[in-house]
Amino acid sequence: MTVSIDIGEVTSGSRALMDLEELLATRLLVQGNSGSGKSHLLRRLLEQSSQWVQQAIIDPEGDFVSLAEKYGHVVVDAVGTEKDLQMIAGRVRQHRVSVILNLDGLDADRQMKAAATFLDGLFDADRDFWYPMLVVVDEAQLFAPAAAGEVSEEARRRSLGAMTNLMCRGRKRGLAGVIATQRLAKLAKNVAAEASNFLMGRTFLDIDMARASDLLGMERRQAETFRNLERGHFVALGPALSRRPVPVKIGPVETSGMGGSPKLMPLPEQPKQEAEDLIFTRSAEEMVTPRPRLVEPVASTDDVLNQLTSAGDAQDADVEAPTNLLDFGERDEVIDRIISEILEEPEAAFQPIASLYQDFQVRCRIGKLVGGAPDLQSFREKLSVARAGVEKGDIDDSEWQKAELVAHELPEDMRGVYLLLAKAALAKAPCPGNIALATAYGTRSPGRARWLLSHMEERGFIVCATDLRGNRIVTLTDLGWQTAPGDEAAA
């Protein structure tokens, strides 16, 4: 069956038709400066062919997500780990779902890695799922650069390899590459050379006009044609388009992009004084909140002597023995309250355990704690949990008990850190940052927090991963819980 899609009209007045089956076999290259209408052309092609063939769009600017509402594309945001993205790509081929890989918000390095991971997932699908698919890559010079740029060498190598596989070896796997670029000189030659169909739009640089005329088999003196093209006008050539170069005007589209060309609008009318106030006066949102200064009251000599006397009297007093089981229940509450009071003092969370335990014993004697102060090991465990600020709240007790059982297999000073991760995972909250983990351990060092995670990962308690946006995800292996992505540098 031959399927022809209408992309516009030829200058002679006839319709410009593209043979979709031939396009799947021979691929397409679109070139044009910014504002020449490349995205409009791709949108027209996608809209006209959506009912005939599965589509995957690599969208670096989030410009094509508007196709989802009208044509049923699924938007795949670049979140999660690379393994997650590769598995999604495999399911896309298996279930023949048209998708848009939205890379908006990622820096260039992560965009290249995400695109490479997704394209590799499409390419590595099982042979049973090699259904025909149009793979549209907008701004292809970002993913297949002709020369090394500011991105890492690993990202450039992976992205270039994935684009090369798409254009050189993708046909046998049903993948038909449609790539669009602003400048042919910036696009890797081995990627551009595999296309047999071309739509060349407006360009101004001599080197790009020369390459465009060479690809279309035009004489060098005809290269000036590309400088005079209007927006939305292209020169078409290829087995799926025309056997000779023909000018084409791209037809209208039914959806619109997220961006678009800027429109002129009048400036607001306002006196000069008001304009100066607007730009030189800070708004309420911009006001800097002064850091609160901790002023410790200076104790008098009498206060110090009274405290020492009270502590000595409490030490000499006999500790009351518990009379019933209720006293033991109240005992835990009193211990938790005393530890909370200790940690409320400035810098208490970072003091040595020996100093804190000594202060704890004194407070237990002053409060006449039933049964006496617990030993150092028990205090260390309770202090670790209190440092982490773990409060169960509305968490299911049965689930929380599982986390406490696993935490008891760790050293006492690490249990609070594990429970802090467990609470975040159970609540689907972002993974705590290094500062929060370090504070739970009793240190200010973010490096110590990273060491803690590495230590627990080596012992099999957790698995750490980084998503495509650079955020950390922690999976608790024994429980099967996973935190939401979180910035490890967050305060």
C-alpha positions as CSV (number, residue, x, y, z in Angstrom):
1,M,0.0,0.0,0.0
2,T,1.3,3.4,-1.0
3,V,0.6,6.2,1.4
4,S,1.2,9.8,0.4
5,I,1.0,12.7,2.9
6,D,0.4,16.3,2.0
7,I,3.1,18.6,3.3
8,G,2.0,21.7,1.4
9,E,2.1,23.0,-2.1
10,V,4.6,23.4,-4.9
11,T,5.0,26.9,-6.3
12,S,3.2,25.8,-9.5
13,G,0.0,25.3,-7.5
14,S,0.0,21.5,-7.2
15,R,0.1,19.7,-3.9
16,A,3.5,18.6,-2.5
17,L,3.1,15.0,-1.6
18,M,5.6,12.8,0.3
19,D,5.6,9.0,-0.1
20,L,5.6,7.8,3.5
21,E,6.8,4.2,2.7
22,E,9.7,5.6,0.7
23,L,10.5,8.0,3.6
24,L,10.7,5.1,6.0
25,A,13.3,3.5,3.7
26,T,15.4,6.6,2.8
27,R,15.2,9.0,5.8
28,L,15.0,12.8,5.7
29,L,17.2,15.8,6.5
30,V,15.8,19.3,7.1
31,Q,18.0,22.3,7.2
32,G,17.3,26.0,7.9
33,N,18.4,28.9,10.0
34,S,16.5,29.8,13.2
35,G,13.1,31.2,12.2
36,S,13.0,29.6,8.8
37,G,10.1,27.2,9.7
38,K,11.8,23.9,10.5
39,S,9.7,23.2,13.5
40,H,6.6,24.1,11.5
41,L,7.6,21.7,8.8
42,L,8.2,18.9,11.3
43,R,4.9,19.5,13.0
44,R,3.1,19.4,9.6
45,L,4.8,16.1,8.8
46,L,4.0,14.6,12.2
47,E,0.3,15.7,12.1
48,Q,-0.2,14.3,8.6
49,S,1.5,11.0,9.3
50,S,0.3,10.3,12.8
51,Q,-2.5,8.0,11.8
52,W,-0.2,5.9,9.5
53,V,3.0,5.3,11.4
54,Q,4.3,5.2,15.0
55,Q,6.3,8.3,16.0
56,A,9.1,9.1,18.5
57,I,10.1,12.8,18.8
58,I,13.4,13.9,20.5
59,D,12.3,17.4,21.7
60,P,15.1,19.5,23.3
61,E,12.9,22.6,23.9
62,G,9.5,21.0,24.8
63,D,8.0,22.5,21.7
64,F,6.1,19.4,20.4
65,V,4.4,18.4,23.7
66,S,1.2,20.1,22.3
67,L,0.8,17.1,19.9
68,A,-0.1,14.9,22.9
69,E,-3.6,16.3,23.5
70,K,-4.9,16.1,19.9
71,Y,-3.0,13.2,18.5
72,G,-2.5,10.9,21.5
73,H,1.3,11.1,21.9
74,V,2.6,10.2,25.3
75,V,5.0,12.7,26.8
76,V,8.0,11.1,28.4
77,D,9.8,13.6,30.7
78,A,13.5,12.9,31.2
79,V,13.3,12.0,34.9
80,G,14.4,8.9,36.7
81,T,17.6,6.9,35.9
82,E,19.0,6.0,32.5
83,K,18.0,2.4,33.1
84,D,14.3,3.6,33.6
85,L,14.5,5.6,30.3
86,Q,15.9,2.7,28.3
87,M,13.2,0.3,29.6
88,I,10.5,2.9,28.7
89,A,12.0,3.0,25.1
90,G,11.8,-0.8,24.9
91,R,8.1,-0.7,26.0
92,V,7.4,2.0,23.4
93,R,8.5,-0.3,20.6
94,Q,6.7,-3.3,22.1
95,H,3.3,-1.5,22.4
96,R,3.6,0.8,19.4
97,V,2.9,4.0,21.3
98,S,3.8,7.3,19.8
99,V,5.9,9.4,22.3
100,I,7.6,12.7,22.8
101,L,10.8,12.7,24.8
102,N,10.7,16.0,26.5
103,L,14.3,17.2,27.3
104,D,13.3,20.8,28.3
105,G,15.0,21.9,31.5
106,L,18.1,19.7,31.2
107,D,21.5,21.1,30.4
108,A,23.3,20.2,27.1
109,D,25.3,17.4,28.7
110,R,22.3,15.6,30.2
111,Q,20.2,16.2,27.1
112,M,22.8,14.3,25.1
113,K,22.9,11.4,27.6
114,A,19.1,11.2,27.8
115,A,18.7,11.2,24.0
116,A,21.4,8.6,23.6
117,T,19.8,6.4,26.2
118,F,16.4,6.6,24.7
119,L,17.6,6.0,21.1
120,D,19.7,3.0,22.3
121,G,16.5,1.6,23.9
122,L,14.6,1.9,20.6
123,F,17.5,0.5,18.7
124,D,18.1,-2.5,21.0
125,A,14.5,-3.7,21.0
126,D,13.8,-7.4,20.3
127,R,13.4,-8.3,16.7
128,D,9.7,-9.2,17.2
129,F,9.1,-5.5,17.9
130,W,10.8,-4.0,14.8
131,Y,7.7,-2.1,13.7
132,P,8.0,0.9,11.4
133,M,8.7,4.1,13.3
134,L,9.5,7.7,12.4
135,V,12.2,9.1,14.8
136,V,12.2,12.9,14.6
137,V,15.2,14.7,16.1
138,D,14.8,18.4,16.3
139,E,18.0,20.5,16.6
140,A,20.1,17.5,15.6
141,Q,23.3,19.4,15.7
142,L,23.0,19.3,19.5
143,F,23.1,15.5,19.5
144,A,25.4,14.8,16.6
145,P,27.9,17.7,16.6
146,A,30.6,17.9,14.0
147,A,33.2,19.0,16.6
148,A,33.7,18.7,20.3
149,G,32.1,21.5,22.3
150,E,31.7,22.4,26.0
151,V,29.9,19.1,26.8
152,S,31.8,16.1,28.3
153,E,33.5,13.7,25.9
154,E,31.5,10.8,27.3
155,A,28.1,12.5,26.5
156,R,29.3,13.6,23.0
157,R,30.5,10.1,22.2
158,R,27.4,8.3,23.4
159,S,25.0,10.8,21.6
160,L,26.9,10.7,18.4
161,G,27.0,6.9,18.4
162,A,23.3,6.7,19.0
163,M,22.5,9.2,16.2
164,T,24.9,7.3,13.8
165,N,23.1,4.0,14.6
166,L,19.7,5.6,14.0
167,M,20.7,7.0,10.5
168,C,23.1,4.2,9.4
169,R,21.6,1.0,10.8
170,G,18.1,1.9,11.9
171,R,16.4,1.1,8.6
172,K,16.6,-2.7,9.2
173,R,15.1,-2.2,12.6
174,G,12.2,-0.2,11.2
175,L,13.6,3.2,12.5
176,A,13.4,6.0,10.0
177,G,15.4,9.1,11.1
178,V,14.1,12.6,10.4
179,I,16.6,15.1,11.6
180,A,16.4,18.9,11.5
181,T,19.4,21.2,12.0
182,Q,20.1,24.9,11.9
183,R,23.4,24.5,10.1
184,L,24.8,21.6,8.1
185,A,28.3,22.7,9.0
186,K,27.6,21.9,12.7
187,L,26.1,18.5,12.0
188,A,28.4,15.4,11.8
189,K,28.9,14.4,8.2
190,N,28.5,10.7,8.7
191,V,25.0,11.4,10.2
192,A,23.9,13.8,7.5
193,A,25.2,11.7,4.6
194,E,22.8,8.8,5.3
195,A,19.7,10.9,4.4
196,S,18.4,10.6,0.8
197,N,15.6,13.2,1.1
198,F,16.2,16.8,1.7
199,L,14.2,19.9,2.6
200,M,16.5,22.9,2.6
201,G,15.2,26.2,4.0
202,R,16.6,29.7,4.4
203,T,20.3,30.0,5.2
204,F,22.8,32.8,4.8
205,L,26.4,31.5,5.4
206,D,28.3,30.7,2.3
207,I,29.5,27.3,3.6
208,D,26.0,26.2,4.5
209,M,24.6,27.4,1.1
210,A,27.4,25.5,-0.7
211,R,26.7,22.3,1.2
212,A,23.0,22.6,0.6
213,S,23.5,23.1,-3.1
214,D,25.9,20.1,-3.3
215,L,23.4,17.9,-1.5
216,L,20.6,18.9,-3.9
217,G,22.8,18.6,-7.0
218,M,22.5,22.3,-7.8
219,E,25.1,24.5,-9.4
220,R,27.1,26.7,-7.1
221,R,25.7,29.8,-8.7
222,Q,22.2,28.7,-7.7
223,A,23.2,28.6,-4.0
224,E,22.0,32.2,-3.6
225,T,18.5,30.7,-3.8
226,F,18.6,29.6,-0.2
227,R,19.4,33.1,1.0
228,N,16.2,34.5,-0.6
229,L,13.7,31.8,0.7
230,E,10.8,33.1,2.8
231,R,9.8,31.6,6.1
232,G,8.0,28.3,5.6
233,H,9.5,27.8,2.1
234,F,11.9,24.9,1.3
235,V,13.6,23.3,-1.6
236,A,12.7,19.6,-1.7
237,L,14.6,16.7,-3.3
238,G,14.6,12.9,-2.8
239,P,12.9,9.7,-3.8
240,A,10.1,10.3,-1.3
241,L,9.6,13.9,-2.5
242,S,10.8,14.7,-6.0
243,R,13.4,13.6,-8.5
244,R,14.5,17.1,-9.1
245,P,14.7,20.1,-6.7
246,V,11.3,21.9,-6.4
247,P,10.3,24.8,-4.2
248,V,7.7,23.9,-1.6
249,K,5.5,26.0,0.7
250,I,4.7,24.1,3.9
251,G,0.9,23.9,4.7
252,P,-0.8,25.0,7.9
253,V,-0.8,23.0,11.1
254,E,-3.5,22.2,13.6
255,T,-1.4,22.5,16.8
256,S,0.9,25.2,18.0
257,G,4.3,25.1,19.7
258,M,5.1,26.2,23.2
259,G,7.3,29.0,21.9
260,G,6.9,30.8,18.6
261,S,8.1,34.1,17.1
262,P,7.9,37.1,19.4
263,K,5.1,39.6,18.6
264,L,5.4,43.4,18.9
265,M,3.4,45.0,21.7
266,P,3.4,48.6,23.0
267,L,5.3,49.4,26.1
268,P,3.3,50.3,29.3
269,E,2.8,54.0,29.9
270,Q,4.3,55.2,33.2
271,P,6.1,58.2,34.5
272,K,9.9,58.1,34.8
273,Q,9.9,58.2,38.6
274,E,7.6,55.2,38.8
275,A,9.8,53.3,36.3
276,E,12.9,54.0,38.5
277,D,11.0,52.8,41.6
278,L,10.1,49.6,39.8
279,I,13.7,48.6,39.0
280,F,15.6,50.1,41.9
281,T,13.2,49.1,44.8
282,R,13.2,45.6,46.1
283,S,9.9,43.8,46.1
284,A,8.6,41.9,49.1
285,E,9.7,38.6,47.5
286,E,13.3,39.9,47.0
287,M,13.8,41.2,50.6
288,V,16.6,39.3,52.3
289,T,15.6,37.9,55.6
290,P,18.4,38.7,58.2
291,R,19.9,35.6,59.7
292,P,18.9,35.3,63.3
293,R,21.8,35.8,65.7
294,L,22.0,33.4,68.6
295,V,22.6,35.4,71.8
296,E,23.4,33.1,74.7
297,P,22.5,34.6,78.1
298,V,25.4,34.9,80.4
299,A,24.8,33.0,83.6
300,S,25.7,34.7,86.9
301,T,28.0,33.1,89.5
302,D,25.0,32.3,91.8
303,D,23.2,30.5,89.0
304,V,26.2,28.3,88.3
305,L,26.6,27.5,92.0
306,N,22.9,26.6,92.3
307,Q,23.1,24.3,89.2
308,L,26.1,22.5,90.6
309,T,24.4,22.1,94.0
310,S,21.3,20.8,92.4
311,A,23.2,18.3,90.3
312,G,25.1,17.1,93.4
313,D,21.9,16.6,95.4
314,A,20.3,14.8,92.5
315,Q,23.3,12.4,92.2
316,D,23.2,11.6,95.9
317,A,19.5,10.9,95.9
318,D,18.3,7.4,95.6
319,V,16.6,6.6,92.4
320,E,13.0,5.4,92.9
321,A,12.3,1.8,91.8
322,P,9.4,1.3,89.4
323,T,6.2,0.3,91.1
324,N,4.2,-0.9,88.1
325,L,4.5,-1.4,84.3
326,L,3.1,2.0,83.7
327,D,6.3,3.5,85.1
328,F,8.3,1.8,82.4
329,G,6.0,3.2,79.7
330,E,6.4,6.7,81.0
331,R,10.2,6.2,81.3
332,D,10.6,6.0,77.5
333,E,8.7,9.2,77.1
334,V,10.8,11.0,79.6
335,I,14.0,9.8,78.0
336,D,12.8,11.0,74.6
337,R,11.9,14.4,76.1
338,I,15.3,14.7,77.8
339,I,17.2,13.9,74.6
340,S,15.0,16.4,72.7
341,E,15.8,19.1,75.2
342,I,19.5,18.4,74.9
343,L,19.4,18.7,71.1
344,E,17.5,22.0,71.3
345,E,20.6,23.6,72.6
346,P,22.9,25.3,70.0
347,E,25.6,23.1,68.6
348,A,24.4,20.1,70.7
349,A,23.9,17.9,67.6
350,F,27.6,18.2,66.8
351,Q,29.1,17.6,70.3
352,P,31.0,14.4,71.1
353,I,28.9,11.5,72.3
354,A,30.7,11.4,75.6
355,S,29.8,15.0,76.5
356,L,26.2,14.5,75.5
357,Y,25.9,11.3,77.5
358,Q,27.3,13.0,80.6
359,D,24.8,15.8,80.2
360,F,22.1,13.2,79.7
361,Q,23.0,11.3,82.9
362,V,22.9,14.6,84.9
363,R,19.4,15.5,83.5
364,C,18.2,11.9,84.3
365,R,19.3,12.3,87.9
366,I,17.7,15.7,88.2
367,G,14.4,14.4,86.7
368,K,14.6,11.3,89.0
369,L,14.2,9.0,86.1
370,V,12.6,5.7,87.1
371,G,15.1,2.9,86.7
372,G,18.1,5.2,86.2
373,A,19.7,6.4,83.0
374,P,20.1,3.9,80.2
375,D,23.5,2.7,79.2
376,L,25.7,4.4,76.5
377,Q,24.7,2.0,73.7
378,S,21.0,2.6,74.2
379,F,21.6,6.4,74.5
380,R,23.6,6.3,71.3
381,E,20.8,4.6,69.4
382,K,18.1,7.0,70.7
383,L,20.3,10.0,70.1
384,S,20.9,8.9,66.4
385,V,17.1,8.7,65.8
386,A,16.5,12.0,67.5
387,R,19.3,13.7,65.5
388,A,17.6,12.6,62.3
389,G,14.3,14.2,63.4
390,V,12.4,11.1,62.6
391,E,8.8,11.3,63.8
392,K,6.4,8.7,62.5
393,G,3.3,10.9,62.4
394,D,0.7,9.3,60.2
395,I,3.0,6.5,58.9
396,D,1.6,3.0,59.1
397,D,3.0,1.4,62.2
398,S,3.3,-2.1,60.6
399,E,5.4,-0.7,57.7
400,W,7.5,1.5,60.1
401,Q,8.2,-1.6,62.3
402,K,9.8,-3.2,59.2
403,A,12.1,-0.3,58.8
404,E,13.1,-0.3,62.5
405,L,13.9,-4.1,62.3
406,V,16.2,-3.5,59.3
407,A,17.8,-0.4,61.0
408,H,18.8,-2.5,64.0
409,E,21.2,-4.5,61.8
410,L,23.2,-1.3,61.4
411,P,25.6,0.3,64.0
412,E,23.8,2.5,66.5
413,D,25.0,5.8,65.1
414,M,23.8,4.9,61.5
415,R,20.3,3.8,62.4
416,G,18.9,7.4,62.5
417,V,20.2,8.0,59.0
418,Y,18.6,4.8,57.7
419,L,15.3,5.7,59.3
420,L,15.5,9.2,57.8
421,L,15.8,7.7,54.4
422,A,13.0,5.2,55.2
423,K,10.6,7.9,56.2
424,A,11.3,9.9,53.0
425,A,10.9,6.7,50.9
426,L,7.6,5.7,52.6
427,A,6.2,9.2,52.1
428,K,7.5,9.4,48.5
429,A,9.4,12.5,49.5
430,P,12.6,13.7,47.9
431,C,15.8,12.1,49.1
432,P,17.4,14.1,52.0
433,G,20.4,16.2,51.1
434,N,23.9,15.6,52.3
435,I,23.6,18.3,55.0
436,A,20.5,16.6,56.5
437,L,22.2,13.2,56.4
438,A,25.3,14.6,58.0
439,T,23.4,16.3,60.7
440,A,21.6,13.1,61.5
441,Y,25.0,11.5,61.9
442,G,26.3,14.3,64.1
443,T,28.7,16.0,61.7
444,R,28.7,19.0,59.4
445,S,30.7,17.2,56.6
446,P,28.8,16.5,53.4
447,G,31.6,14.1,52.5
448,R,30.8,12.1,55.6
449,A,27.2,11.8,54.4
450,R,28.4,10.5,51.0
451,W,30.6,8.0,52.9
452,L,27.6,6.8,54.9
453,L,25.6,6.2,51.8
454,S,28.5,4.3,50.2
455,H,29.0,2.2,53.3
456,M,25.3,1.2,53.5
457,E,25.3,0.5,49.8
458,E,28.3,-1.7,50.1
459,R,26.6,-3.7,52.8
460,G,23.5,-4.1,50.7
461,F,21.1,-1.9,52.7
462,I,20.5,0.7,50.0
463,V,21.1,1.3,46.3
464,C,21.9,4.9,45.2
465,A,21.2,6.2,41.7
466,T,21.2,9.5,39.9
467,D,18.4,10.6,37.6
468,L,18.9,12.4,34.4
469,R,18.6,15.8,36.1
470,G,21.4,15.0,38.5
471,N,19.1,14.3,41.5
472,R,19.7,11.4,43.9
473,I,17.4,8.5,44.3
474,V,17.8,5.9,47.1
475,T,16.2,2.5,47.1
476,L,16.0,0.5,50.4
477,T,16.6,-3.0,49.2
478,D,15.2,-4.9,52.1
479,L,11.9,-3.0,52.1
480,G,11.6,-2.3,48.3
481,W,10.9,1.4,49.0
482,Q,12.4,4.2,46.9
483,T,12.7,8.0,47.6
484,A,11.7,10.6,45.1
485,P,14.6,12.4,43.3
486,G,16.3,14.9,45.6
487,D,19.1,17.4,45.3
488,E,22.0,16.1,47.3
489,A,23.2,19.7,47.8
490,A,19.9,20.8,49.3
491,A,20.1,22.5,52.7
